[in-house]
Amino acid sequence: MKWTDVNELAIELSEAHPEVDPVKINFVDLMNWVIALPDFSDDARHCGEKILEAIQQAWIDEVA
C-alpha cells in the first residue's frame, strides 16, 4: 500500500487498532501506525498533513 491508498489504509488501521478513536489520534502516531502496517511500502517522506487528514477521515468513516 501507498500513502494514496487512503481507504485501504483506514481499513487496515481500524483492524490493527480497534480500541482507538480515530477522532482523537495525533498525526505523529497515525503516521507511525501507517508505516508499521505489514502491507505498507511507501516512503515516509512522501507523507504530509493533507494525506494524514484524508486517512484519519477515512478511518472515522470506516468505524462510524
N, CA, C and O atoms as a Maestro MAE file, in Angstrom:
{
 s_m_m2io_version
 :::
 2.0.0
}

f_m_ct {
 s_m_title
 :::
 protein
 m_atom[256] {
  # First column is atom index #
  i_m_mmod_type
  r_m_x_coord
  r_m_y_coord
  r_m_z_coord
  i_m_residue_number
  s_m_chain_name
  s_m_pdb_residue_name
  s_m_pdb_atom_name
  i_m_atomic_number
  :::
  1 25 0.837 -1.181 0.000 1 A "MET " " N  " 7
  2 3 0.000 0.000 0.000 1 A "MET " " CA " 6
  3 2 0.882 1.244 0.000 1 A "MET " " C  " 6
  4 15 2.010 1.241 0.492 1 A "MET " " O  " 8
  5 25 0.329 2.287 -0.562 2 A "LYS " " N  " 7
  6 3 0.997 3.585 -0.639 2 A "LYS " " CA " 6
  7 2 0.174 4.609 0.152 2 A "LYS " " C  " 6
  8 15 -0.946 4.328 0.578 2 A "LYS " " O  " 8
  9 25 0.748 5.792 0.337 3 A "TRP " " N  " 7
  10 3 0.042 6.850 1.069 3 A "TRP " " CA " 6
  11 2 -1.286 7.198 0.410 3 A "TRP " " C  " 6
  12 15 -2.227 7.605 1.092 3 A "TRP " " O  " 8
  13 25 -1.372 7.045 -0.886 4 A "THR " " N  " 7
  14 3 -2.595 7.400 -1.610 4 A "THR " " CA " 6
  15 2 -3.706 6.361 -1.475 4 A "THR " " C  " 6
  16 15 -4.834 6.617 -1.899 4 A "THR " " O  " 8
  17 25 -3.418 5.209 -0.902 5 A "ASP " " N  " 7
  18 3 -4.414 4.157 -0.699 5 A "ASP " " CA " 6
  19 2 -5.187 4.418 0.599 5 A "ASP " " C  " 6
  20 15 -5.207 3.591 1.511 5 A "ASP " " O  " 8
  21 25 -5.808 5.571 0.652 6 A "VAL " " N  " 7
  22 3 -6.420 6.087 1.873 6 A "VAL " " CA " 6
  23 2 -7.451 5.130 2.464 6 A "VAL " " C  " 6
  24 15 -7.408 4.843 3.661 6 A "VAL " " O  " 8
  25 25 -8.364 4.639 1.657 7 A "ASN " " N  " 7
  26 3 -9.425 3.766 2.171 7 A "ASN " " CA " 6
  27 2 -8.876 2.425 2.661 7 A "ASN " " C  " 6
  28 15 -9.301 1.916 3.698 7 A "ASN " " O  " 8
  29 25 -7.938 1.863 1.917 8 A "GLU " " N  " 7
  30 3 -7.335 0.600 2.336 8 A "GLU " " CA " 6
  31 2 -6.563 0.775 3.642 8 A "GLU " " C  " 6
  32 15 -6.610 -0.086 4.521 8 A "GLU " " O  " 8
  33 25 -5.854 1.896 3.763 9 A "LEU " " N  " 7
  34 3 -5.119 2.174 4.993 9 A "LEU " " CA " 6
  35 2 -6.075 2.315 6.175 9 A "LEU " " C  " 6
  36 15 -5.796 1.819 7.267 9 A "LEU " " O  " 8
  37 25 -7.198 2.990 5.956 10 A "ALA " " N  " 7
  38 3 -8.184 3.170 7.025 10 A "ALA " " CA " 6
  39 2 -8.725 1.828 7.507 10 A "ALA " " C  " 6
  40 15 -8.889 1.618 8.709 10 A "ALA " " O  " 8
  41 25 -8.998 0.927 6.581 11 A "ILE " " N  " 7
  42 3 -9.493 -0.402 6.954 11 A "ILE " " CA " 6
  43 2 -8.440 -1.148 7.763 11 A "ILE " " C  " 6
  44 15 -8.746 -1.729 8.804 11 A "ILE " " O  " 8
  45 25 -7.213 -1.132 7.287 12 A "GLU " " N  " 7
  46 3 -6.128 -1.817 7.996 12 A "GLU " " CA " 6
  47 2 -5.919 -1.222 9.391 12 A "GLU " " C  " 6
  48 15 -5.712 -1.960 10.355 12 A "GLU " " O  " 8
  49 25 -5.970 0.092 9.499 13 A "LEU " " N  " 7
  50 3 -5.786 0.742 10.798 13 A "LEU " " CA " 6
  51 2 -6.919 0.403 11.758 13 A "LEU " " C  " 6
  52 15 -6.681 0.174 12.944 13 A "LEU " " O  " 8
  53 25 -8.142 0.369 11.256 14 A "SER " " N  " 7
  54 3 -9.271 0.046 12.132 14 A "SER " " CA " 6
  55 2 -9.177 -1.389 12.636 14 A "SER " " C  " 6
  56 15 -9.600 -1.682 13.754 14 A "SER " " O  " 8
  57 25 -8.626 -2.284 11.822 15 A "GLU " " N  " 7
  58 3 -8.445 -3.672 12.248 15 A "GLU " " CA " 6
  59 2 -7.258 -3.813 13.197 15 A "GLU " " C  " 6
  60 15 -7.304 -4.611 14.133 15 A "GLU " " O  " 8
  61 25 -6.203 -3.047 12.961 16 A "ALA " " N  " 7
  62 3 -4.999 -3.152 13.789 16 A "ALA " " CA " 6
  63 2 -5.155 -2.452 15.140 16 A "ALA " " C  " 6
  64 15 -4.508 -2.828 16.118 16 A "ALA " " O  " 8
  65 25 -6.016 -1.433 15.189 17 A "HIS " " N  " 7
  66 3 -6.172 -0.637 16.415 17 A "HIS " " CA " 6
  67 2 -7.660 -0.423 16.726 17 A "HIS " " C  " 6
  68 15 -8.138 0.711 16.711 17 A "HIS " " O  " 8
  69 25 -8.385 -1.504 17.006 18 A "PRO " " N  " 7
  70 3 -9.838 -1.380 17.223 18 A "PRO " " CA " 6
  71 2 -10.207 -0.575 18.467 18 A "PRO " " C  " 6
  72 15 -11.331 -0.085 18.573 18 A "PRO " " O  " 8
  73 25 -9.284 -0.436 19.399 19 A "GLU " " N  " 7
  74 3 -9.565 0.287 20.632 19 A "GLU " " CA " 6
  75 2 -9.377 1.799 20.500 19 A "GLU " " C  " 6
  76 15 -9.690 2.547 21.427 19 A "GLU " " O  " 8
  77 25 -8.873 2.246 19.364 20 A "VAL " " N  " 7
  78 3 -8.536 3.659 19.177 20 A "VAL " " CA " 6
  79 2 -9.700 4.413 18.549 20 A "VAL " " C  " 6
  80 15 -10.329 3.942 17.601 20 A "VAL " " O  " 8
  81 25 -9.975 5.600 19.100 21 A "ASP " " N  " 7
  82 3 -10.937 6.515 18.500 21 A "ASP " " CA " 6
  83 2 -10.175 7.375 17.500 21 A "ASP " " C  " 6
  84 15 -9.363 8.204 17.910 21 A "ASP " " O  " 8
  85 25 -10.411 7.203 16.196 22 A "PRO " " N  " 7
  86 3 -9.625 7.934 15.202 22 A "PRO " " CA " 6
  87 2 -9.801 9.453 15.266 22 A "PRO " " C  " 6
  88 15 -8.984 10.195 14.722 22 A "PRO " " O  " 8
  89 25 -10.849 9.909 15.919 23 A "VAL " " N  " 7
  90 3 -11.040 11.352 16.071 23 A "VAL " " CA " 6
  91 2 -9.955 11.937 16.977 23 A "VAL " " C  " 6
  92 15 -9.571 13.097 16.828 23 A "VAL " " O  " 8
  93 25 -9.470 11.134 17.906 24 A "LYS " " N  " 7
  94 3 -8.539 11.622 18.923 24 A "LYS " " CA " 6
  95 2 -7.072 11.324 18.628 24 A "LYS " " C  " 6
  96 15 -6.204 11.638 19.443 24 A "LYS " " O  " 8
  97 25 -6.786 10.727 17.481 25 A "ILE " " N  " 7
  98 3 -5.398 10.355 17.190 25 A "ILE " " CA " 6
  99 2 -4.595 11.563 16.715 25 A "ILE " " C  " 6
  100 15 -5.102 12.412 15.982 25 A "ILE " " O  " 8
  101 25 -3.344 11.627 17.141 26 A "ASN " " N  " 7
  102 3 -2.487 12.703 16.634 26 A "ASN " " CA " 6
  103 2 -1.751 12.206 15.390 26 A "ASN " " C  " 6
  104 15 -1.601 11.002 15.181 26 A "ASN " " O  " 8
  105 25 -1.305 13.134 14.586 27 A "PHE " " N  " 7
  106 3 -0.729 12.777 13.290 27 A "PHE " " CA " 6
  107 2 0.606 12.040 13.407 27 A "PHE " " C  " 6
  108 15 0.950 11.259 12.520 27 A "PHE " " O  " 8
  109 25 1.353 12.267 14.464 28 A "VAL " " N  " 7
  110 3 2.609 11.543 14.643 28 A "VAL " " CA " 6
  111 2 2.323 10.051 14.835 28 A "VAL " " C  " 6
  112 15 2.946 9.205 14.195 28 A "VAL " " O  " 8
  113 25 1.375 9.740 15.724 29 A "ASP " " N  " 7
  114 3 1.004 8.338 15.925 29 A "ASP " " CA " 6
  115 2 0.412 7.748 14.655 29 A "ASP " " C  " 6
  116 15 0.743 6.623 14.280 29 A "ASP " " O  " 8
  117 25 -0.457 8.495 13.993 30 A "LEU " " N  " 7
  118 3 -1.091 7.994 12.776 30 A "LEU " " CA " 6
  119 2 -0.048 7.646 11.728 30 A "LEU " " C  " 6
  120 15 -0.115 6.577 11.122 30 A "LEU " " O  " 8
  121 25 0.910 8.527 11.507 31 A "MET " " N  " 7
  122 3 1.952 8.271 10.527 31 A "MET " " CA " 6
  123 2 2.759 7.026 10.907 31 A "MET " " C  " 6
  124 15 3.041 6.184 10.055 31 A "MET " " O  " 8
  125 25 3.124 6.912 12.167 32 A "ASN " " N  " 7
  126 3 3.900 5.753 12.618 32 A "ASN " " CA " 6
  127 2 3.117 4.452 12.471 32 A "ASN " " C  " 6
  128 15 3.688 3.425 12.104 32 A "ASN " " O  " 8
  129 25 1.824 4.487 12.751 33 A "TRP " " N  " 7
  130 3 0.993 3.288 12.620 33 A "TRP " " CA " 6
  131 2 0.837 2.871 11.169 33 A "TRP " " C  " 6
  132 15 0.835 1.680 10.857 33 A "TRP " " O  " 8
  133 25 0.706 3.850 10.279 34 A "VAL " " N  " 7
  134 3 0.612 3.521 8.850 34 A "VAL " " CA " 6
  135 2 1.911 2.869 8.391 34 A "VAL " " C  " 6
  136 15 1.888 1.836 7.721 34 A "VAL " " O  " 8
  137 25 3.036 3.467 8.748 35 A "ILE " " N  " 7
  138 3 4.334 2.929 8.341 35 A "ILE " " CA " 6
  139 2 4.531 1.512 8.880 35 A "ILE " " C  " 6
  140 15 5.179 0.689 8.233 35 A "ILE " " O  " 8
  141 25 3.979 1.225 10.054 36 A "ALA " " N  " 7
  142 3 4.140 -0.088 10.678 36 A "ALA " " CA " 6
  143 2 3.229 -1.161 10.089 36 A "ALA " " C  " 6
  144 15 3.415 -2.341 10.385 36 A "ALA " " O  " 8
  145 25 2.257 -0.791 9.271 37 A "LEU " " N  " 7
  146 3 1.369 -1.791 8.679 37 A "LEU " " CA " 6
  147 2 2.172 -2.739 7.793 37 A "LEU " " C  " 6
  148 15 3.032 -2.294 7.032 37 A "LEU " " O  " 8
  149 25 1.903 -4.035 7.883 38 A "PRO " " N  " 7
  150 3 2.711 -5.019 7.147 38 A "PRO " " CA " 6
  151 2 2.693 -4.850 5.629 38 A "PRO " " C  " 6
  152 15 3.686 -5.154 4.969 38 A "PRO " " O  " 8
  153 25 1.587 -4.373 5.067 39 A "ASP " " N  " 7
  154 3 1.484 -4.231 3.614 39 A "ASP " " CA " 6
  155 2 1.876 -2.852 3.114 39 A "ASP " " C  " 6
  156 15 1.778 -2.579 1.918 39 A "ASP " " O  " 8
  157 25 2.321 -1.977 4.014 40 A "PHE " " N  " 7
  158 3 2.686 -0.624 3.608 40 A "PHE " " CA " 6
  159 2 4.101 -0.611 3.045 40 A "PHE " " C  " 6
  160 15 5.022 -1.170 3.642 40 A "PHE " " O  " 8
  161 25 4.266 0.030 1.897 41 A "SER " " N  " 7
  162 3 5.585 0.016 1.244 41 A "SER " " CA " 6
  163 2 5.909 1.332 0.543 41 A "SER " " C  " 6
  164 15 6.440 1.331 -0.568 41 A "SER " " O  " 8
  165 25 5.595 2.441 1.182 42 A "ASP " " N  " 7
  166 3 5.880 3.745 0.581 42 A "ASP " " CA " 6
  167 2 6.934 4.464 1.426 42 A "ASP " " C  " 6
  168 15 7.251 4.049 2.541 42 A "ASP " " O  " 8
  169 25 7.453 5.524 0.881 43 A "ASP " " N  " 7
  170 3 8.476 6.323 1.554 43 A "ASP " " CA " 6
  171 2 7.812 7.253 2.568 43 A "ASP " " C  " 6
  172 15 6.866 7.966 2.232 43 A "ASP " " O  " 8
  173 25 8.299 7.246 3.790 44 A "ALA " " N  " 7
  174 3 7.742 8.094 4.847 44 A "ALA " " CA " 6
  175 2 7.847 9.573 4.496 44 A "ALA " " C  " 6
  176 15 7.054 10.382 4.979 44 A "ALA " " O  " 8
  177 25 8.806 9.930 3.670 45 A "ARG " " N  " 7
  178 3 8.976 11.338 3.286 45 A "ARG " " CA " 6
  179 2 7.880 11.819 2.343 45 A "ARG " " C  " 6
  180 15 7.751 13.021 2.111 45 A "ARG " " O  " 8
  181 25 7.097 10.906 1.801 46 A "HIS " " N  " 7
  182 3 6.013 11.289 0.901 46 A "HIS " " CA " 6
  183 2 4.726 11.612 1.653 46 A "HIS " " C  " 6
  184 15 3.700 11.919 1.046 46 A "HIS " " O  " 8
  185 25 4.793 11.541 2.952 47 A "CYS " " N  " 7
  186 3 3.617 11.798 3.782 47 A "CYS " " CA " 6
  187 2 3.525 13.286 4.100 47 A "CYS " " C  " 6
  188 15 4.536 13.963 4.286 47 A "CYS " " O  " 8
  189 25 2.292 13.776 4.158 48 A "GLY " " N  " 7
  190 3 2.056 15.162 4.532 48 A "GLY " " CA " 6
  191 2 0.768 15.287 5.321 48 A "GLY " " C  " 6
  192 15 0.025 14.320 5.486 48 A "GLY " " O  " 8
  193 25 0.519 16.477 5.800 49 A "GLU " " N  " 7
  194 3 -0.660 16.709 6.636 49 A "GLU " " CA " 6
  195 2 -1.959 16.395 5.897 49 A "GLU " " C  " 6
  196 15 -2.880 15.824 6.481 49 A "GLU " " O  " 8
  197 25 -2.040 16.758 4.625 50 A "LYS " " N  " 7
  198 3 -3.275 16.507 3.867 50 A "LYS " " CA " 6
  199 2 -3.539 15.009 3.721 50 A "LYS " " C  " 6
  200 15 -4.686 14.570 3.805 50 A "LYS " " O  " 8
  201 25 -2.498 14.239 3.507 51 A "ILE " " N  " 7
  202 3 -2.662 12.790 3.392 51 A "ILE " " CA " 6
  203 2 -3.116 12.212 4.727 51 A "ILE " " C  " 6
  204 15 -4.019 11.376 4.772 51 A "ILE " " O  " 8
  205 25 -2.492 12.656 5.809 52 A "LEU " " N  " 7
  206 3 -2.872 12.166 7.139 52 A "LEU " " CA " 6
  207 2 -4.310 12.543 7.472 52 A "LEU " " C  " 6
  208 15 -5.040 11.746 8.062 52 A "LEU " " O  " 8
  209 25 -4.722 13.754 7.097 53 A "GLU " " N  " 7
  210 3 -6.116 14.172 7.316 53 A "GLU " " CA " 6
  211 2 -7.067 13.264 6.544 53 A "GLU " " C  " 6
  212 15 -8.114 12.873 7.062 53 A "GLU " " O  " 8
  213 25 -6.710 12.932 5.321 54 A "ALA " " N  " 7
  214 3 -7.567 12.066 4.500 54 A "ALA " " CA " 6
  215 2 -7.655 10.659 5.091 54 A "ALA " " C  " 6
  216 15 -8.729 10.057 5.111 54 A "ALA " " O  " 8
  217 25 -6.528 10.141 5.569 55 A "ILE " " N  " 7
  218 3 -6.529 8.813 6.192 55 A "ILE " " CA " 6
  219 2 -7.363 8.834 7.463 55 A "ILE " " C  " 6
  220 15 -8.157 7.926 7.706 55 A "ILE " " O  " 8
  221 25 -7.183 9.867 8.269 56 A "GLN " " N  " 7
  222 3 -7.952 9.983 9.511 56 A "GLN " " CA " 6
  223 2 -9.449 10.041 9.214 56 A "GLN " " C  " 6
  224 15 -10.231 9.362 9.880 56 A "GLN " " O  " 8
  225 25 -9.860 10.832 8.234 57 A "GLN " " N  " 7
  226 3 -11.274 10.943 7.893 57 A "GLN " " CA " 6
  227 2 -11.823 9.627 7.375 57 A "GLN " " C  " 6
  228 15 -12.941 9.241 7.716 57 A "GLN " " O  " 8
  229 25 -11.051 8.940 6.563 58 A "ALA " " N  " 7
  230 3 -11.491 7.636 6.056 58 A "ALA " " CA " 6
  231 2 -11.640 6.640 7.200 58 A "ALA " " C  " 6
  232 15 -12.556 5.818 7.194 58 A "ALA " " O  " 8
  233 25 -10.743 6.710 8.177 59 A "TRP " " N  " 7
  234 3 -10.824 5.829 9.348 59 A "TRP " " CA " 6
  235 2 -12.060 6.159 10.176 59 A "TRP " " C  " 6
  236 15 -12.756 5.260 10.649 59 A "TRP " " O  " 8
  237 25 -12.327 7.438 10.347 60 A "ILE " " N  " 7
  238 3 -13.546 7.862 11.062 60 A "ILE " " CA " 6
  239 2 -14.769 7.319 10.348 60 A "ILE " " C  " 6
  240 15 -15.669 6.772 10.984 60 A "ILE " " O  " 8
  241 25 -14.808 7.465 9.033 61 A "ASP " " N  " 7
  242 3 -15.932 6.957 8.243 61 A "ASP " " CA " 6
  243 2 -16.048 5.433 8.345 61 A "ASP " " C  " 6
  244 15 -17.153 4.891 8.365 61 A "ASP " " O  " 8
  245 25 -14.920 4.757 8.408 62 A "GLU " " N  " 7
  246 3 -14.904 3.294 8.476 62 A "GLU " " CA " 6
  247 2 -15.542 2.780 9.760 62 A "GLU " " C  " 6
  248 15 -16.256 1.778 9.734 62 A "GLU " " O  " 8
  249 25 -15.299 3.441 10.867 63 A "VAL " " N  " 7
  250 3 -15.808 2.959 12.157 63 A "VAL " " CA " 6
  251 2 -17.162 3.552 12.520 63 A "VAL " " C  " 6
  252 15 -17.760 3.163 13.523 63 A "VAL " " O  " 8
  253 25 -17.642 4.475 11.727 64 A "ALA " " N  " 7
  254 3 -18.938 5.130 12.028 64 A "ALA " " CA " 6
  255 2 -20.105 4.219 11.713 64 A "ALA " " C  " 6
  256 15 -21.258 4.604 11.905 64 A "ALA " " O  " 8
  :::
 }
 m_bond[255] {
  # First column is bond index #
  i_m_from
  i_m_to
  i_m_order
  :::
  1 1 2 1
  2 2 3 1
  3 3 4 2
  4 3 5 1
  5 5 6 1
  6 6 7 1
  7 7 8 2
  8 7 9 1
  9 9 10 1
  10 10 11 1
  11 11 12 2
  12 11 13 1
  13 13 14 1
  14 14 15 1
  15 15 16 2
  16 15 17 1
  17 17 18 1
  18 18 19 1
  19 19 20 2
  20 19 21 1
  21 21 22 1
  22 22 23 1
  23 23 24 2
  24 23 25 1
  25 25 26 1
  26 26 27 1
  27 27 28 2
  28 27 29 1
  29 29 30 1
  30 30 31 1
  31 31 32 2
  32 31 33 1
  33 33 34 1
  34 34 35 1
  35 35 36 2
  36 35 37 1
  37 37 38 1
  38 38 39 1
  39 39 40 2
  40 39 41 1
  41 41 42 1
  42 42 43 1
  43 43 44 2
  44 43 45 1
  45 45 46 1
  46 46 47 1
  47 47 48 2
  48 47 49 1
  49 49 50 1
  50 50 51 1
  51 51 52 2
  52 51 53 1
  53 53 54 1
  54 54 55 1
  55 55 56 2
  56 55 57 1
  57 57 58 1
  58 58 59 1
  59 59 60 2
  60 59 61 1
  61 61 62 1
  62 62 63 1
  63 63 64 2
  64 63 65 1
  65 65 66 1
  66 66 67 1
  67 67 68 2
  68 67 69 1
  69 69 70 1
  70 70 71 1
  71 71 72 2
  72 71 73 1
  73 73 74 1
  74 74 75 1
  75 75 76 2
  76 75 77 1
  77 77 78 1
  78 78 79 1
  79 79 80 2
  80 79 81 1
  81 81 82 1
  82 82 83 1
  83 83 84 2
  84 83 85 1
  85 85 86 1
  86 86 87 1
  87 87 88 2
  88 87 89 1
  89 89 90 1
  90 90 91 1
  91 91 92 2
  92 91 93 1
  93 93 94 1
  94 94 95 1
  95 95 96 2
  96 95 97 1
  97 97 98 1
  98 98 99 1
  99 99 100 2
  100 99 101 1
  101 101 102 1
  102 102 103 1
  103 103 104 2
  104 103 105 1
  105 105 106 1
  106 106 107 1
  107 107 108 2
  108 107 109 1
  109 109 110 1
  110 110 111 1
  111 111 112 2
  112 111 113 1
  113 113 114 1
  114 114 115 1
  115 115 116 2
  116 115 117 1
  117 117 118 1
  118 118 119 1
  119 119 120 2
  120 119 121 1
  121 121 122 1
  122 122 123 1
  123 123 124 2
  124 123 125 1
  125 125 126 1
  126 126 127 1
  127 127 128 2
  128 127 129 1
  129 129 130 1
  130 130 131 1
  131 131 132 2
  132 131 133 1
  133 133 134 1
  134 134 135 1
  135 135 136 2
  136 135 137 1
  137 137 138 1
  138 138 139 1
  139 139 140 2
  140 139 141 1
  141 141 142 1
  142 142 143 1
  143 143 144 2
  144 143 145 1
  145 145 146 1
  146 146 147 1
  147 147 148 2
  148 147 149 1
  149 149 150 1
  150 150 151 1
  151 151 152 2
  152 151 153 1
  153 153 154 1
  154 154 155 1
  155 155 156 2
  156 155 157 1
  157 157 158 1
  158 158 159 1
  159 159 160 2
  160 159 161 1
  161 161 162 1
  162 162 163 1
  163 163 164 2
  164 163 165 1
  165 165 166 1
  166 166 167 1
  167 167 168 2
  168 167 169 1
  169 169 170 1
  170 170 171 1
  171 171 172 2
  172 171 173 1
  173 173 174 1
  174 174 175 1
  175 175 176 2
  176 175 177 1
  177 177 178 1
  178 178 179 1
  179 179 180 2
  180 179 181 1
  181 181 182 1
  182 182 183 1
  183 183 184 2
  184 183 185 1
  185 185 186 1
  186 186 187 1
  187 187 188 2
  188 187 189 1
  189 189 190 1
  190 190 191 1
  191 191 192 2
  192 191 193 1
  193 193 194 1
  194 194 195 1
  195 195 196 2
  196 195 197 1
  197 197 198 1
  198 198 199 1
  199 199 200 2
  200 199 201 1
  201 201 202 1
  202 202 203 1
  203 203 204 2
  204 203 205 1
  205 205 206 1
  206 206 207 1
  207 207 208 2
  208 207 209 1
  209 209 210 1
  210 210 211 1
  211 211 212 2
  212 211 213 1
  213 213 214 1
  214 214 215 1
  215 215 216 2
  216 215 217 1
  217 217 218 1
  218 218 219 1
  219 219 220 2
  220 219 221 1
  221 221 222 1
  222 222 223 1
  223 223 224 2
  224 223 225 1
  225 225 226 1
  226 226 227 1
  227 227 228 2
  228 227 229 1
  229 229 230 1
  230 230 231 1
  231 231 232 2
  232 231 233 1
  233 233 234 1
  234 234 235 1
  235 235 236 2
  236 235 237 1
  237 237 238 1
  238 238 239 1
  239 239 240 2
  240 239 241 1
  241 241 242 1
  242 242 243 1
  243 243 244 2
  244 243 245 1
  245 245 246 1
  246 246 247 1
  247 247 248 2
  248 247 249 1
  249 249 250 1
  250 250 251 1
  251 251 252 2
  252 251 253 1
  253 253 254 1
  254 254 255 1
  255 255 256 2
  :::
 }
}
